[in-house]
Amino acid sequence: MTEVTKKRGDKMELKESILIKLLLLLPFFSVLCASPDFNFFYFVQQWPGSYCDTQKSCCYPTTGKPAADFGIHGLWPNYNDGTYPSNCDPNNPFNPSGISDLTSSLQSNWPTLACPSSDGITFWTHEWDKHGTCSESVLKQHDYFEAALNLRQKANLLQALTNAGIQPDGQSYSLSDIKEAIKNGIGYAPFIECNVDSSGNSQLYQVYLCVNTSGSDFMECPVFPRSKCGSDIEFPSF
Ligand SMILES: *[C@@H]1O[C@H](CO)[C@@H](O)[C@H](O)[C@H]1NC(C)=O
């Protein structure tokens, strides 16, 4: 071997070993800039009047009767094919002390109506464990709840509806008018979920808006859930 070819050989070995090291590190880089393992969020708000006037009824939170306004149900990671991931990380259970600065805002904007009465911790625990853990690559627990609260501030459904003359007065409204009022007020088409009151009337229960994977901005829904309201639905008082 001449001096020159030996040097060339050394250089190639050096290049190879760098390449091998990079290849070994690749999995770590791909974790660092992982694209989220879901396609979008549903941000779901519920009308308390429609939760409470059913056969099953409801229980007010221990902190008192919630405002007569839409409350957050959840922020749910979803796939474009309509399916969704759930209970993604049992090793990262809900930790109330991590969001103690948000508690009072959660009590007013994300109130529980389930029985028996509670302060909301059970509701938020369920939402985090089932849905929140599936977007933790994007939003850690505190960011997740903060994102939902911010979205709630951006999407004032009651205002959008009342601006269009649609009020929680127990009257019946056309489903298309309701959708149009929300689209006009928020900027994006909602999905409306109905339930039935104790007399069997179809009513406005939940409103779904879609949010991009940052959890910060509304977008048009890639897919809507499957379920149907009548063409006219009640908007009960609360
Ligand atoms: C979400 O939407 C906002 C506003 O359009 C944008 O700045 C952000 O980059 C989007 N996030 C993703 C992951 O697309």
The ligand as an ORCA input file, in Angstrom:
! r2SCAN-3c Opt
* xyz 0 1
  C     -52.499     25.123     12.574
  O     -53.020     26.299     12.015
  C     -52.262     27.462     12.263
  C     -52.990     28.635     11.609
  O     -53.351     28.341     10.295
  C     -50.837     27.317     11.736
  O     -50.080     28.434     12.121
  C     -50.220     26.051     12.299
  O     -48.957     25.855     11.731
  C     -51.116     24.869     12.005
  N     -50.529     23.671     12.559
  C     -50.367     22.573     11.825
  C     -49.721     21.418     12.519
  O     -50.726     22.488     10.660
*
